[in-house]
Amino acid sequence: MLSPERESLYRALMEKVGNTPLYQVSRIPIPNSNRIFAKEEWLNPTGSTFDRLYPYLFYTFEIEGKIVPGVTPVIEVTTGNAGASFAWCAAQLGYYDCTVIIHEDAPKARVEQIRSYGAKIIFSPSGQYAKGYVKLLEHILIEEKKRKGKKYGQDSEMMFCVTKINPRGTSVYKKLVDEVRSTLNGEKFDYYITAVGSGTSSTGIARYLKEWNKYTVVIAVDPEECPSTYHLKYKHRPIELVSLPHDVFGSASFGLPLSKLNIDLSVVDTVETVSKEERERAHKMLIEVEQKPVGRPSALVMAYALKLSQEVENKNIIICFSDPLWKYEDSYPYLK
Ligand SMILES: Cc1ncc(COP(=O)(O)O)c(C=O)c1O
């Protein structure tokens, strides 16, 4: 237990996140009497599902004595969304020495958002995506150890990575599934379609959906240009590419082995891919027809949900609207 003041600070923070709407897609025509529902995680305070995760991670590490507010410098890596949630929580909780590593070719709106919470930014090389920022983080932590002469996590003055790559982190997604259950009047989901990046939220949600209904089929979707989840599941090794091959930031962390991710492949029934053209078509429909200005991972899963709807009948499909369009401000010729 923390002090009563700290406990109530955490409670207040946790009350700000989650309880997002479950939206039934209603304007885009869906074939064969299928229904597509989207958990609107983009409506969380910083615009993603990771707002559910960081209050829990900070709380856990603080209880374990690994971090102390106002003392411990904290750090995290990101493609934008997790870093925003992390920096937002750090500021609210009094961790003012806060650093975020983000790849140099991330959209500028993401960098600005993270900065707005007072975090310092370090750029990892462009083109390398998650592999680049993980390598840079490891280097920084090794240097810290050399400088301070202590082991990682041993001293509260040592820099600590409040990382989403933590198997316990997936537990926060039970509440998301409970929210879904309470809105759906007992109806269950036949399919969950998800974009997988670090794995923490995507496979966490998958696990609790399956605990609720073991017949829910979980389909992970990769961008066709970068089938990284496919490689991890079926080829048992990460996909190696020399430069950032896709623009679905958040999904498909190529170049990283499973040991550096938090993906539970046992809850993923199958992995499919979607082409850029299919994603762009779905994205345009989400924005212009459905009036939901969401980001590219939402279009990735929506594109596959529409494809699946051609093949099955009278099914309930769940996806996430996982972040907003403004986080991709830079290149939208196909929406003009
Ligand atoms: C918008 C968005 N969707 C999906 C994902 C994938 O989630 P996870 O990393 O939990 O697998 C991410 C990860 O950053 C994301 O930012």
PDBQT file of the ligand as one rigid body, heavy atoms in Angstrom, charges set to zero:
ROOT
HETATM    1  C1  LIG A 401      -2.820   2.799 -32.559  1.00  0.00    +0.000 C 
HETATM    2  C2  LIG A 401      -2.258   1.481 -32.158  1.00  0.00    +0.000 A 
HETATM    3  N1  LIG A 401      -2.939   0.372 -32.472  1.00  0.00    +0.000 NA
HETATM    4  C3  LIG A 401      -2.457  -0.837 -32.156  1.00  0.00    +0.000 A 
HETATM    5  C4  LIG A 401      -1.246  -0.986 -31.490  1.00  0.00    +0.000 A 
HETATM    6  C5  LIG A 401      -0.771  -2.357 -31.139  1.00  0.00    +0.000 C 
HETATM    7  O1  LIG A 401      -0.957  -2.590 -29.777  1.00  0.00    +0.000 OA
HETATM    8  P1  LIG A 401       0.087  -3.473 -28.954  1.00  0.00    +0.000 P 
HETATM    9  O2  LIG A 401       1.410  -2.725 -28.985  1.00  0.00    +0.000 OA
HETATM   10  O3  LIG A 401      -0.478  -3.499 -27.596  1.00  0.00    +0.000 OA
HETATM   11  O4  LIG A 401       0.185  -4.784 -29.626  1.00  0.00    +0.000 OA
HETATM   12  C6  LIG A 401      -0.519   0.138 -31.135  1.00  0.00    +0.000 A 
HETATM   13  C7  LIG A 401       0.750   0.038 -30.449  1.00  0.00    +0.000 C 
HETATM   14  O5  LIG A 401       1.476   1.007 -30.250  1.00  0.00    +0.000 OA
HETATM   15  C8  LIG A 401      -1.034   1.411 -31.478  1.00  0.00    +0.000 A 
HETATM   16  O6  LIG A 401      -0.361   2.525 -31.186  1.00  0.00    +0.000 OA
ENDROOT
TORSDOF 0
